[in-house]
Amino acid sequence: MSGFLPEPHALLARLLPGHASICLADIRRALAAAFSAGGISDADLDARFIIAHVLDLSVGEIPLRGELRPTDGQIARLIAMGHRRLKGEPVARLLGEWDFYGRTFRLTPATLVPRPDTETLVDIILRHLADAPALVADLGTGSGAILATLLAERPRWRGIATDLSAEALTTACANAAAIGVADRTLFVRASYAAALAPGRFDLIASNPPYIATAVLAGLSREVRDHDPALALDGGADGLAAYRVLAPQALAALRPGGRIALEIGFDQAVAVTAILAAAGFAAIETSRDLGGNDRVVAALKPA
Ligand SMILES: C[S@@+](CC[C@H](N)C(=O)[O-])C[C@H]1O[C@@H](n2cnc3c(N)ncnc32)[C@H](O)[C@@H]1O
């Protein structure tokens, strides 16, 4: 039967359960070889993530436990996940969870996989704002990664998370509970800051959809086919969300309150102009670890 499968899938079929002698090191090699043959760039890392998940080990333990003999059931699960990975499902989707800022967030089809880029946004906010009592909002919360992280790092903050997706809000709520910040969080199904009380917020953070519609089809299949379109599609020029949320956020912030937005690498000038036109001051751009413009932050004038 394996003769009918494309070659990377055939490589996995060799691992069929019942091979009592197969050890973790063999499985890791076979998965990594299949992923590599399937054109997956981080083949060995993906193999380790999948093995760690199925065998309930840490990724770092995998090289040290090469002699371990997984059960037939575990091997069957590894093979099934391997085939799904080869068909383009990202590892985070296979695992149903992903780490962000050192904490694990559960994912559903309605939530974006939280990205390292967004850790830059969180870093910049935490660098500028200490743990004094504050009311913060996260617009387009998805898995809740931004708000739950901020509240976990700043125990005196309270926050409101908004999203258009009810399913995303349910997931964000579960994540907030798992991280222990649910008692300081409200979840509101609304467009960006439209439902927020005026003049009350100390900080508004957002990683809105910012990919231009025409670019979506050219994204990797991992993103295009598995992250929700609502989380990606930023309209004709990728800036639609910023135009909507900037004036709403200005109204919701107290004088002296701050906004911090994740942006696409080429959007700093345009988003700066949108924030200036809305009435924000002291507008600054910061870069991510890769050296790309990633965050625009500003102040509501007193
Ligand atoms: C790029 S994702 C960010 C998710 C999460 N904050 C993160 O950083 O991982 C954008 C989020 O905005 C939500 N969204 C899209 N349009 C929205 C709107 N008009 N109002 C509120 N949320 C919206 C999407 O459902 C998605 O969860």
The ligand as a Tripos MOL2 file, in Angstrom:
@<TRIPOS>MOLECULE
LIG
   27    29     1     0     0
SMALL
NO_CHARGES

@<TRIPOS>ATOM
      1 C1         -3.8050   38.6710   14.3580 C.3       1 LIG1
      2 S1         -5.0440   37.9490   15.3680 S.3       1 LIG1
      3 C2         -4.3460   38.2470   16.9780 C.3       1 LIG1
      4 C3         -4.7780   37.2600   18.0060 C.3       1 LIG1
      5 C4         -4.0300   37.4170   19.3380 C.3       1 LIG1
      6 N1         -4.2560   38.7270   19.8990 N.3       1 LIG1
      7 C5         -2.5500   37.1720   19.1550 C.2       1 LIG1
      8 O1         -1.7880   38.1500   19.1440 O.co2     1 LIG1
      9 O2         -2.1290   36.0140   19.0240 O.co2     1 LIG1
     10 C6         -6.3400   39.1470   15.2350 C.3       1 LIG1
     11 C7         -7.5820   38.8760   16.0570 C.3       1 LIG1
     12 O3         -8.5150   39.9180   15.7950 O.3       1 LIG1
     13 C8         -9.8230   39.3840   15.7300 C.3       1 LIG1
     14 N2        -10.6420   40.3200   14.9600 N.ar      1 LIG1
     15 C9        -10.7560   40.4710   13.6260 C.ar      1 LIG1
     16 N3        -11.5800   41.4950   13.3360 N.ar      1 LIG1
     17 C10       -11.9850   42.0060   14.5250 C.ar      1 LIG1
     18 C11       -12.8370   43.0800   14.8920 C.ar      1 LIG1
     19 N4        -13.4470   43.8560   13.9830 N.pl3     1 LIG1
     20 N5        -13.0170   43.3160   16.2020 N.ar      1 LIG1
     21 C12       -12.4190   42.5650   17.1490 C.ar      1 LIG1
     22 N6        -11.5930   41.5390   16.8560 N.ar      1 LIG1
     23 C13       -11.3860   41.2610   15.5570 C.ar      1 LIG1
     24 C14        -9.6340   38.0070   15.1160 C.3       1 LIG1
     25 O4        -10.7190   37.1670   15.3990 O.3       1 LIG1
     26 C15        -8.3180   37.5730   15.7570 C.3       1 LIG1
     27 O5         -8.5680   36.8940   16.9600 O.3       1 LIG1
@<TRIPOS>BOND
     1     1     2 1
     2     2     3 1
     3     2    10 1
     4     3     4 1
     5     4     5 1
     6     5     6 1
     7     5     7 1
     8     7     8 2
     9     7     9 1
    10    10    11 1
    11    11    12 1
    12    11    26 1
    13    12    13 1
    14    13    14 1
    15    13    24 1
    16    14    15 ar
    17    14    23 ar
    18    15    16 ar
    19    16    17 ar
    20    17    18 ar
    21    17    23 ar
    22    18    19 1
    23    18    20 ar
    24    20    21 ar
    25    21    22 ar
    26    22    23 ar
    27    24    25 1
    28    24    26 1
    29    26    27 1
@<TRIPOS>SUBSTRUCTURE
     1 LIG1         1 GROUP 0 **** ****
